[in-house]
Amino acid sequence: MQAYLVSLGAGVLIGVIYSVIKVRSPAPPLIALVGLFGMLVGAQAVPLVKQWLGF
């Protein structure tokens, strides 16, 4: 969990720096990030459901 918080903190810090110096972020648009998040949730859900169903 700590690695996720460090990663989030670093991302926010870089975002603030980009905003202050008025540089456009090379990150994909928010809609693409939401899609990636959905993919991660789906990938984690399959093993969980298999375990829950006893496969």
N, C-alpha and C positions, 0 to 999 in steps of 0.2 A: 504494500500500500504506500509505503514511503517513496518508492521510486515514481509512482504515479503523481504524488503530490509535488515532488521535485520537478518532474516533467511539466506539470501544469504551471508551476511557478515560473519556470524558465520561459515557457511559452508566453505567459502574460507579460513578463519583463521585456522580452524581445518585442512583443506587440506594442508596448508603451514606448519603447525606444524608437521603433519604426514610425509611430504616430508623431512623436516629438520632432523627428528630423524629416517628416513628411515623405517617407519612402513607401511605395506600394509593396505590400507583403506578397511574397511568392507563393503563399499558401493557396490551396484551392478554395473556391467559394464555399460559403457556409452550407449550401445545399449538398455539395459533394461530401463535406465532412459528416453531415447527418447520414448520408447514404453509407459511408464507411462505418459509422457507428452501428447502423442497422446490421451490416454484414458481420461485425464482431459479435453483436448480441445473438444473431442467428447461429453463428458457428459455436458459441458457447452453450446455446440452448439444446442442440442435438444431443451431446453427451449427457446432459442433465436429464433430459426426457428419457433417453435410453436407460439410464440408471434407475430412474423413477419407475419405469415400466418393467424393469428387471431383465433387459436384454443384454 
